[in-house]
Amino acid sequence: MALLNSRVVRISVASLATGLLIGGVGTAFRLLLIKADDLRNELVFWAHKWPYAGWLLPMSIGLMGAALARWLVVRFAPTASGSGVQRVEAVFRGESKPLSHGVVLVKFFGGLLAIGSGLALGREGPTVHMGASLSSLISRTLIKQEADAKVVMAAGAGAGLAVAFNAPIGGSVFVFEELSSTFTPWLLMGTLAAATSAVWAMRLFLGNHLDFVVSQVSLTAVWKGWPFLVLGGMLGTLGALYNSTVIGLLRAWDRLFRVPTLLRAALIGATIGLIAWFAPVMVGGGDNLTQGVLSGQYGLTALVGIFVLRFFIGPWSYATETPGGLFAPMLLLGASFGALFAGVLNYFLPALGISSVACAVVGMATLFTACVRAPLTGIILTVEMTGRGDLTVALLGASLVAMVVTTLLGSEPIYETLKRRMIEQQASEDQLIPHRATAVGA
């Protein structure tokens, strides 16, 4: 009995159980998203049999998917909007109300509707939020202290990221570097336990393989390392611009207060559906597109199109405030810019022979670093997803330069800005409640 009451055992067992829960839920989420992508693409292909009216089908899918996802949030769980990472951070730091496991259903089905209908959002935001929320089911039985419940919550969030990207180490580092900014033995035990059990459960169903198949090229000579530093500087600037675009679109829609949020989501979803009519591969989470970039399937013209279009439809999709993350779109954007950078460099300096695949891999982690300001998480996630551990020096150098540049530009980490916006909105809503109650009483 004394052993069962041990804090070490309680946290470890609760974290293992939380990991198994999010492992099962996250696996189902990933599988259903794949099915949704396949179904959407099949419907778009079928709709092309009617070239003059067929475009109405993907546009209707986008409109209804985004609107329904937003309706679920507004009707059942307002805290389920957006990525969820910023909310988990706020709860862990005592800046927001505790999470409830009731948000899981809205995050799950809302995410399926939003991403499945074509919005350029990532699956990792919902899985992080669901992992943290599911911890309340376990903590209610096994955990006695609030501090320990927060440990299990953070561990569940990290496990959610680990499941989303098949990256147990990256998910674990995310907890320390981004979520908590602390490192304690209790948090370490909980995080490792949750990530291990979650990814074990996921691989039991999906298999043990890398998320992206990346060819192994010859190692880059030391004297050829300078292009990665240049790439880091450019992506630092790009990351600051991307963050500004995400926040700018959210604030622009906020100013249009007369436009109901459901109508906003429907309008955005319709435009994404129209894009799907012309280029189905360009919409959705973007994993297939990322794989194509990492496989070297696209020339310079196609890479320009991918980069420009995804740069705008990512923030545009996030403005729906439906369940969906920012990580996966960032990885695709970074990969396409990295490959484009290598292509342009090789055109003007063919003797350099820089690998477009290497630049694409480095670009993934570097843009993530510039936007989120969590370099170790970005680097480890990228290495676990691609298997390119030979690029660690390039990854570190480019990420360092990106952090320096984006900091000098005064760009705040994206989740810090989103968290502050969320807290301000919550405070504004809390102030309105007494006024409404007074009006009803009168």
C-alpha positions as CSV (number, residue, x, y, z in Angstrom):
1,M,0.0,0.0,0.0
2,A,2.9,2.4,0.8
3,L,4.3,1.7,-2.6
4,L,1.0,2.6,-4.3
5,N,0.9,5.8,-2.4
6,S,4.3,6.8,-3.6
7,R,4.4,10.0,-5.6
8,V,6.7,8.4,-8.1
9,V,4.4,5.5,-8.7
10,R,1.3,7.6,-8.9
11,I,2.7,10.0,-11.5
12,S,4.3,7.2,-13.5
13,V,1.1,5.0,-13.6
14,A,-1.2,8.0,-14.3
15,S,1.1,9.1,-17.1
16,L,1.3,5.6,-18.6
17,A,-2.5,5.4,-18.6
18,T,-2.8,8.9,-20.1
19,G,-0.3,7.9,-22.8
20,L,-2.3,4.8,-23.7
21,L,-5.5,6.8,-23.9
22,I,-4.1,9.5,-26.2
23,G,-2.2,6.8,-28.1
24,G,-5.5,5.1,-29.0
25,V,-7.4,8.3,-29.6
26,G,-4.5,9.9,-31.6
27,T,-4.1,6.8,-33.8
28,A,-7.8,6.8,-34.6
29,F,-7.6,10.6,-35.4
30,R,-4.6,10.0,-37.8
31,L,-6.3,7.1,-39.5
32,L,-9.6,8.9,-40.0
33,L,-7.8,12.0,-41.4
34,I,-6.1,9.8,-44.0
35,K,-9.5,8.4,-44.9
36,A,-11.0,11.9,-45.1
37,D,-8.2,13.1,-47.4
38,D,-8.6,10.2,-49.7
39,L,-12.4,10.6,-49.8
40,R,-12.1,14.4,-50.5
41,N,-9.6,13.8,-53.3
42,E,-11.9,11.1,-54.8
43,L,-14.9,13.4,-54.7
44,V,-12.9,16.2,-56.4
45,F,-11.7,13.8,-59.1
46,W,-15.3,12.6,-59.6
47,A,-16.6,16.2,-59.8
48,H,-14.3,17.0,-62.7
49,K,-16.6,15.0,-64.9
50,W,-18.8,18.2,-64.8
51,P,-16.2,21.0,-65.6
52,Y,-18.8,23.8,-65.5
53,A,-20.6,22.9,-62.3
54,G,-18.3,20.4,-60.6
55,W,-16.5,23.1,-58.6
56,L,-19.6,23.5,-56.5
57,L,-18.9,20.1,-54.8
58,P,-15.4,20.8,-53.3
59,M,-16.5,24.3,-52.4
60,S,-19.6,23.0,-50.6
61,I,-17.4,20.4,-48.8
62,G,-15.1,23.1,-47.6
63,L,-17.9,25.4,-46.6
64,M,-19.9,22.8,-44.7
65,G,-16.8,21.2,-43.1
66,A,-15.4,24.5,-41.7
67,A,-18.9,25.8,-40.6
68,L,-19.8,22.5,-38.8
69,A,-16.4,22.4,-37.1
70,R,-16.8,26.0,-35.9
71,W,-20.4,25.3,-34.8
72,L,-19.2,22.4,-32.6
73,V,-16.7,24.7,-31.0
74,V,-19.2,27.5,-30.4
75,R,-22.1,25.2,-29.2
76,F,-20.3,22.7,-27.1
77,A,-16.7,23.7,-26.2
78,P,-15.4,27.3,-26.9
79,T,-12.1,26.3,-25.4
80,A,-11.5,23.8,-28.2
81,S,-10.9,26.5,-30.9
82,G,-7.5,26.9,-32.6
83,S,-4.4,24.9,-31.9
84,G,-4.9,24.2,-28.2
85,V,-1.1,24.4,-27.4
86,Q,-1.5,28.0,-26.1
87,R,-4.4,26.9,-23.8
88,V,-2.4,24.0,-22.4
89,E,0.5,26.3,-21.7
90,A,-1.8,28.8,-20.0
91,V,-3.3,26.1,-17.8
92,F,0.0,24.7,-16.8
93,R,1.3,28.1,-15.8
94,G,-1.9,29.0,-13.8
95,E,-3.1,31.6,-16.3
96,S,-6.3,29.9,-17.4
97,K,-9.0,27.6,-16.0
98,P,-8.2,23.8,-15.8
99,L,-8.9,21.7,-18.8
100,S,-11.8,19.3,-19.0
101,H,-11.9,16.0,-20.8
102,G,-15.3,17.1,-22.3
103,V,-13.4,19.0,-24.9
104,V,-12.0,15.9,-26.4
105,L,-15.0,15.0,-28.5
106,V,-15.2,18.5,-30.0
107,K,-11.5,18.5,-30.7
108,F,-11.7,15.1,-32.3
109,F,-14.7,15.5,-34.6
110,G,-14.1,19.2,-35.1
111,G,-10.6,18.5,-36.2
112,L,-11.8,15.8,-38.6
113,L,-14.3,18.1,-40.2
114,A,-11.9,21.1,-40.5
115,I,-8.8,19.3,-41.7
116,G,-10.7,16.6,-43.6
117,S,-12.7,19.2,-45.6
118,G,-9.4,20.8,-46.7
119,L,-8.4,23.5,-44.2
120,A,-4.6,23.8,-44.1
121,L,-4.2,22.9,-40.5
122,G,-2.2,20.3,-38.6
123,R,-3.3,17.3,-36.6
124,E,-0.8,18.0,-33.8
125,G,-2.8,20.8,-32.2
126,P,-5.9,18.7,-31.5
127,T,-3.8,15.7,-30.3
128,V,-1.8,17.9,-27.9
129,H,-5.0,19.4,-26.5
130,M,-6.7,16.0,-26.3
131,G,-3.7,14.4,-24.6
132,A,-3.7,17.1,-21.9
133,S,-7.5,17.0,-21.5
134,L,-7.7,13.2,-21.2
135,S,-5.3,13.4,-18.3
136,S,-8.2,14.7,-16.2
137,L,-9.9,11.3,-16.5
138,I,-6.9,9.5,-14.9
139,S,-5.9,12.3,-12.4
140,R,-9.4,12.2,-10.9
141,T,-8.7,8.7,-9.6
142,L,-4.9,8.5,-9.1
143,I,-3.7,12.0,-8.4
144,K,-4.3,13.9,-5.1
145,Q,-2.3,17.0,-5.5
146,E,-2.9,19.8,-8.1
147,A,0.9,20.0,-8.9
148,D,1.0,16.4,-9.8
149,A,-2.2,16.7,-11.9
150,K,-0.4,19.4,-13.9
151,V,2.6,17.1,-14.4
152,V,0.3,14.4,-15.8
153,M,-1.4,17.0,-18.0
154,A,1.9,18.2,-19.5
155,A,2.9,14.6,-20.0
156,G,-0.3,13.9,-21.9
157,A,0.2,17.0,-24.1
158,G,3.7,15.8,-25.0
159,A,2.4,12.3,-25.7
160,G,-0.2,13.9,-28.0
161,L,2.6,15.6,-30.0
162,A,4.6,12.4,-30.1
163,V,1.6,10.5,-31.5
164,A,0.9,13.2,-34.1
165,F,4.4,13.0,-35.6
166,N,5.6,9.5,-34.4
167,A,8.3,11.3,-32.5
168,P,8.5,10.2,-28.8
169,I,11.7,12.2,-28.1
170,G,10.5,15.3,-29.8
171,G,7.2,15.1,-27.9
172,S,9.0,14.8,-24.7
173,V,11.4,17.7,-25.4
174,F,8.4,19.8,-26.3
175,V,7.1,19.5,-22.7
176,F,10.3,21.0,-21.3
177,E,11.2,23.5,-23.9
178,E,7.9,25.0,-25.0
179,L,5.1,23.9,-22.6
180,S,6.6,24.2,-19.1
181,S,10.0,25.8,-19.5
182,T,10.9,23.8,-16.4
183,F,12.8,20.5,-15.8
184,T,12.0,18.4,-12.7
185,P,12.4,14.7,-12.0
186,W,8.6,14.4,-11.7
187,L,8.0,16.0,-15.0
188,L,10.7,13.9,-16.6
189,M,9.2,10.6,-15.3
190,G,5.7,11.6,-16.4
191,T,6.7,12.8,-19.8
192,L,8.8,9.7,-20.6
193,A,6.1,7.4,-19.4
194,A,3.3,9.0,-21.4
195,A,5.3,9.4,-24.6
196,T,6.5,5.8,-24.4
197,S,3.1,4.3,-23.9
198,A,1.4,6.6,-26.5
199,V,3.8,5.9,-29.3
200,W,3.9,2.2,-28.4
201,A,0.1,2.1,-28.8
202,M,0.2,4.0,-32.1
203,R,2.9,1.8,-33.6
204,L,0.9,-1.2,-32.6
205,F,-1.7,-0.2,-35.2
206,L,0.3,2.0,-37.7
207,G,3.6,0.2,-37.7
208,N,7.1,1.4,-36.8
209,H,8.3,3.5,-39.7
210,L,9.3,7.1,-40.3
211,D,6.6,9.6,-41.2
212,F,8.6,10.8,-44.3
213,V,10.8,8.7,-46.5
214,V,13.9,10.8,-47.3
215,S,16.8,9.7,-49.4
216,Q,20.3,9.5,-47.9
217,V,22.7,11.7,-49.8
218,S,26.4,12.1,-49.4
219,L,27.5,14.1,-46.4
220,T,27.9,17.8,-46.9
221,A,31.5,19.0,-46.7
222,V,32.3,21.3,-43.9
223,W,33.3,24.2,-46.2
224,K,29.8,23.9,-47.9
225,G,28.0,24.6,-44.6
226,W,27.6,28.3,-45.1
227,P,24.4,28.0,-47.3
228,F,22.6,26.6,-44.3
229,L,23.4,29.6,-42.3
230,V,22.1,31.9,-45.0
231,L,19.0,29.7,-45.2
232,G,18.6,30.2,-41.4
233,G,18.7,33.9,-41.8
234,M,16.2,34.0,-44.5
235,L,13.8,31.7,-42.6
236,G,14.2,33.8,-39.5
237,T,12.8,36.7,-41.5
238,L,10.2,34.5,-43.0
239,G,9.1,33.2,-39.6
240,A,8.6,36.7,-38.3
241,L,6.5,37.5,-41.3
242,Y,4.5,34.3,-41.0
243,N,3.7,35.0,-37.3
244,S,2.6,38.5,-38.2
245,T,0.3,37.1,-41.0
246,V,-1.4,34.6,-38.6
247,I,-2.0,37.2,-35.9
248,G,-2.9,39.9,-38.4
249,L,-5.6,37.8,-40.0
250,L,-7.1,36.9,-36.7
251,R,-7.2,40.6,-35.6
252,A,-8.6,41.6,-39.0
253,W,-11.5,39.2,-38.5
254,D,-11.9,40.4,-34.9
255,R,-12.5,43.9,-36.2
256,L,-15.2,42.6,-38.5
257,F,-17.4,41.9,-35.4
258,R,-20.6,42.1,-37.4
259,V,-19.6,38.9,-39.3
260,P,-20.7,35.9,-37.3
261,T,-17.9,33.4,-36.6
262,L,-19.9,30.6,-38.4
263,L,-20.2,32.8,-41.5
264,R,-16.5,33.6,-41.3
265,A,-15.6,29.9,-41.1
266,A,-18.0,29.1,-44.0
267,L,-16.5,31.8,-46.2
268,I,-12.9,30.6,-45.5
269,G,-13.9,27.0,-46.0
270,A,-15.5,27.8,-49.4
271,T,-12.4,29.5,-50.7
272,I,-10.3,26.5,-49.6
273,G,-12.7,24.2,-51.4
274,L,-12.4,26.3,-54.5
275,I,-8.6,25.9,-54.3
276,A,-9.1,22.1,-54.0
277,W,-11.0,22.1,-57.3
278,F,-7.9,23.4,-59.1
279,A,-5.2,21.8,-57.0
280,P,-6.4,19.1,-54.6
281,V,-2.9,18.4,-53.3
282,M,-2.5,21.9,-52.0
283,V,-5.1,21.7,-49.3
284,G,-5.5,19.7,-46.1
285,G,-2.8,18.9,-43.6
286,G,-0.2,18.6,-46.4
287,D,1.7,15.4,-45.5
288,N,1.6,14.2,-49.1
289,L,2.9,17.5,-50.3
290,T,5.7,17.5,-47.8
291,Q,6.7,14.0,-48.9
292,G,6.7,15.1,-52.5
293,V,9.0,18.1,-51.6
294,L,11.4,15.8,-49.6
295,S,11.4,13.3,-52.5
296,G,12.5,16.0,-55.0
297,Q,9.4,15.6,-57.1
298,Y,8.9,19.3,-57.8
299,G,10.8,21.8,-59.9
300,L,11.5,25.5,-59.1
301,T,8.2,26.7,-60.6
302,A,6.1,24.2,-58.7
303,L,8.1,25.0,-55.4
304,V,7.3,28.7,-55.8
305,G,3.6,27.9,-56.2
306,I,3.6,25.6,-53.2
307,F,5.4,28.0,-51.0
308,V,3.4,31.1,-52.0
309,L,0.0,29.4,-51.8
310,R,0.6,27.5,-48.5
311,F,2.1,30.7,-47.0
312,F,-1.3,32.3,-47.3
313,I,-3.8,29.5,-46.9
314,G,-2.3,28.3,-43.6
315,P,-3.0,31.5,-41.7
316,W,-6.2,31.9,-43.7
317,S,-7.4,28.5,-42.5
318,Y,-6.3,29.2,-38.9
319,A,-8.6,32.3,-38.9
320,T,-11.6,30.0,-38.9
321,E,-10.8,29.2,-35.2
322,T,-11.7,25.6,-35.7
323,P,-9.7,22.8,-34.1
324,G,-6.4,22.5,-35.9
325,G,-2.7,23.1,-35.4
326,L,0.1,25.2,-36.9
327,F,3.1,22.8,-36.6
328,A,2.4,20.7,-39.8
329,P,1.8,23.7,-42.0
330,M,5.0,25.2,-40.8
331,L,7.0,22.0,-41.6
332,L,5.6,22.0,-45.1
333,L,6.3,25.7,-45.7
334,G,9.9,25.3,-44.3
335,A,10.6,22.3,-46.5
336,S,9.3,23.9,-49.7
337,F,11.3,27.1,-49.0
338,G,14.5,25.1,-48.3
339,A,14.1,23.1,-51.5
340,L,13.5,26.3,-53.4
341,F,16.5,27.9,-51.8
342,A,18.7,25.0,-52.9
343,G,17.4,25.1,-56.4
344,V,18.0,28.8,-56.9
345,L,21.5,28.5,-55.3
346,N,22.4,25.6,-57.6
347,Y,21.2,27.5,-60.6
348,F,23.6,30.4,-59.9
349,L,26.4,28.4,-58.3
350,P,26.2,25.0,-59.9
351,A,29.6,24.0,-58.7
352,L,28.4,24.2,-55.1
353,G,26.1,21.2,-55.6
354,I,24.0,21.8,-52.5
355,S,21.4,19.1,-51.8
356,S,17.8,20.2,-52.2
357,V,16.7,17.4,-49.9
358,A,19.1,18.5,-47.2
359,C,17.9,22.1,-47.4
360,A,14.3,20.9,-47.3
361,V,14.9,18.9,-44.1
362,V,16.8,21.8,-42.5
363,G,14.1,24.2,-43.6
364,M,11.5,22.2,-41.7
365,A,13.1,22.6,-38.4
366,T,14.4,26.1,-39.0
367,L,11.1,27.7,-39.8
368,F,9.6,25.9,-36.8
369,T,12.3,27.4,-34.7
370,A,11.7,30.9,-36.1
371,C,8.0,30.8,-35.4
372,V,7.8,28.9,-32.2
373,R,11.2,29.6,-30.7
374,A,11.7,26.0,-29.6
375,P,14.8,24.9,-31.6
376,L,15.5,21.6,-29.8
377,T,11.9,20.5,-30.3
378,G,12.0,21.4,-34.0
379,I,15.3,19.7,-34.6
380,I,14.4,16.5,-32.9
381,L,11.0,16.3,-34.4
382,T,12.5,16.7,-37.9
383,V,15.2,14.1,-37.3
384,E,12.7,11.6,-35.9
385,M,10.3,12.2,-38.8
386,T,13.0,12.0,-41.6
387,G,15.8,9.9,-40.1
388,R,18.3,12.5,-41.3
389,G,20.5,12.6,-38.2
390,D,23.5,13.4,-40.4
391,L,22.2,16.9,-40.7
392,T,22.4,17.8,-37.0
393,V,25.2,20.4,-37.4
394,A,23.3,22.1,-40.3
395,L,20.1,22.0,-38.3
396,L,21.7,23.5,-35.2
397,G,23.5,26.3,-37.2
398,A,20.5,27.3,-39.3
399,S,18.2,27.3,-36.2
400,L,20.6,29.4,-34.3
401,V,20.8,32.0,-37.0
402,A,17.0,32.0,-37.4
403,M,16.5,32.6,-33.7
404,V,18.9,35.5,-33.7
405,V,17.3,37.1,-36.7
406,T,13.7,36.7,-35.6
407,T,14.6,38.0,-32.1
408,L,16.3,41.0,-33.6
409,L,13.2,41.7,-35.7
410,G,11.2,41.8,-32.4
411,S,8.9,38.9,-33.4
412,E,7.3,37.2,-30.4
413,P,6.9,33.4,-30.4
414,I,3.6,32.6,-32.0
415,Y,2.2,30.7,-29.0
416,E,3.0,33.6,-26.6
417,T,1.0,36.0,-28.8
418,L,-1.9,33.5,-29.2
419,K,-1.9,32.8,-25.5
420,R,-2.1,36.5,-24.6
421,R,-4.9,37.0,-27.1
422,M,-6.8,34.1,-25.6
423,I,-6.4,35.4,-22.1
424,E,-7.5,38.9,-23.1
425,Q,-10.6,37.5,-24.8
426,Q,-11.4,35.4,-21.7
427,A,-11.1,38.5,-19.5
428,S,-13.3,40.5,-21.8
429,E,-16.0,37.7,-21.8
430,D,-15.8,37.5,-18.0
431,Q,-16.4,41.2,-17.7
432,L,-19.5,40.9,-19.8
433,I,-21.1,38.2,-17.7
434,P,-22.0,40.5,-14.7
435,H,-23.5,43.1,-17.1
436,R,-25.7,40.4,-18.7
437,A,-26.8,39.1,-15.4
438,T,-27.7,42.7,-14.2
439,A,-29.6,43.3,-17.4
440,V,-31.6,40.0,-16.9
441,G,-32.3,40.9,-13.3
442,A,-33.6,44.3,-14.2
